[in-house]
Amino acid sequence: MQQVKNHDDVVNKPIDLPQFSPDERGYYGTFGGSFIPEMLYRNVEELQLKYLDIINDVQFKKEYDQLLRDYVGRPTPLYFAERLSKKYSRKIFLKREDLCHTGAHKINNTVGQILLAQKLGKKRIIAETGAGQHGVATATVCALKGIECIIYMGEKDMGRQAPNVARMKMLGAKVIPATSGSKTLKDATNEAIRDWINHPDDTHYIIGSVVGPHPYPDMVARFQSIISKEIKEQLKQKTGSELPAYVIACVGGGSNAAGAFYHFLDEPQVQLVAVEAAGKGIDSGLSAATTQLGRDGILHGSRSLVMQTSDGQVIEPHSISAGLDYPGIGPLHAHLYKTKRALFLSATDDEALKASFEVAKLEGIIPALETGHAFAALEKLFLKDDRMVEDGSVVICLSGRGDKDLSAYMKIMEEKGETFT
Ligand SMILES: *Cc1c(COP(=O)(O)O)cnc(C)c1O
């Protein structure tokens, strides 16, 4: 084991390990809670009162586990990436969420929430979607269970993500364009909330990340926590230790990261690394690096870090990947940032693209553009920063596959050639 230099200012800053579960009002430290219009009190309160009993019920767990295994395809492999490891002089393992049914981790959550909606007796599902991945994962489980499905999607995103719109429609969902504001994810979310207010009794709202009013952040984190549960078991089998030195994940709202971090939150020797989208650069005005640019505020039902102007107007985010193009971050992550339990990095559009091309060439895996941001951390941590010279394995959450991003990859190959170096 080599000596570690200047250790304290980046890695494992000593912290007083707080509770990483929210309190009964849904607060992680000062972040979280439930800020909703009065018309939604009944729905949200019903969820708050019932969600833990439902998801901890033995019969529920049995159904959930069975669907994860037979329908989603879990456990997903933990793959030792040999050529990537050689390049970064690290043992790098990839948690293959890209191999889940529908191509990303999002279905872990929608399978859980559709079962929960059934237990609550709901007959109608609504959801918001940005890139369309959460919309597809929601439409999929609604088809599976024969439940009506309405997806709100920004009109601009519908144009950018036409194949996912087609998928949702083929799966039987109704896709409604959000035509206000920037016509993207946050506008779709506003429309979904409006729908819920108008249909309080028969409708369940499936939120796609660890955002929204309590209990959504905790509920979604619990459904995604299967990722770190499996990592622990698989890493133990492969290396003899269930604890990696690093777990790295990209962060939009933060659900794949929450799932990958979950069972390591109370293991302070595991360095958690969250990678946000810096877009064209943090100071370019075209970015989605919420922890770097955001301030305390309330967005979509919870208190968190939000990109906003001095008078509280939400700033339009930018990222090449639609899944990271969000001006907020889940309250758990705001708390992990503030307490320094996780290290927050950011990667630009170009850095993420470059990393995606590298993974494709070195490992034969084309990752989603979102996931490219997580891979971009390797260079920052292990080539540029000589403080990071510890033993131990590195786990990257490979949140999704790149098929949906092929047109972006094709465009960049036309501009820069096929190696992108
Ligand atoms: C949606 C998505 C993300 C971002 O969402 P999180 O809630 O932050 O996980 C990341 N990767 C992929 C492949 C996605 O589809």
Ligand as a Chemical Component Dictionary entry (heavy atoms), coordinates in Angstrom:
data_LIG
# 
_chem_comp.id                   LIG 
_chem_comp.type                 NON-POLYMER 
_chem_comp.pdbx_formal_charge   0 
_chem_comp.three_letter_code    LIG 
# 
loop_
_chem_comp_atom.comp_id 
_chem_comp_atom.atom_id 
_chem_comp_atom.alt_atom_id 
_chem_comp_atom.type_symbol 
_chem_comp_atom.charge 
_chem_comp_atom.model_Cartn_x 
_chem_comp_atom.model_Cartn_y 
_chem_comp_atom.model_Cartn_z 
_chem_comp_atom.pdbx_ordinal 
LIG C1 C1 C 0 -32.205 8.644  -15.859 1  
LIG C2 C2 C 0 -30.835 8.163  -15.935 2  
LIG C3 C3 C 0 -29.836 8.678  -15.084 3  
LIG C4 C4 C 0 -30.065 9.815  -14.126 4  
LIG O1 O1 O 0 -31.037 9.584  -13.150 5  
LIG P1 P1 P 0 -30.643 9.300  -11.621 6  
LIG O2 O2 O 0 -31.944 9.371  -10.911 7  
LIG O3 O3 O 0 -29.687 10.351 -11.197 8  
LIG O4 O4 O 0 -30.035 7.954  -11.577 9  
LIG C5 C5 C 0 -28.560 8.144  -15.163 10 
LIG N1 N1 N 0 -28.259 7.158  -16.035 11 
LIG C6 C6 C 0 -29.201 6.653  -16.879 12 
LIG C7 C7 C 0 -28.792 5.584  -17.836 13 
LIG C8 C8 C 0 -30.504 7.137  -16.856 14 
LIG O5 O5 O 0 -31.407 6.625  -17.698 15 
# 
loop_
_chem_comp_bond.comp_id 
_chem_comp_bond.atom_id_1 
_chem_comp_bond.atom_id_2 
_chem_comp_bond.value_order 
_chem_comp_bond.pdbx_ordinal 
LIG C1 C2 SING 1  
LIG C2 C3 SING 2  
LIG C2 C8 DOUB 3  
LIG C3 C4 SING 4  
LIG C3 C5 DOUB 5  
LIG C4 O1 SING 6  
LIG O1 P1 SING 7  
LIG P1 O2 DOUB 8  
LIG P1 O3 SING 9  
LIG P1 O4 SING 10 
LIG C5 N1 SING 11 
LIG N1 C6 DOUB 12 
LIG C6 C7 SING 13 
LIG C6 C8 SING 14 
LIG C8 O5 SING 15 
# 
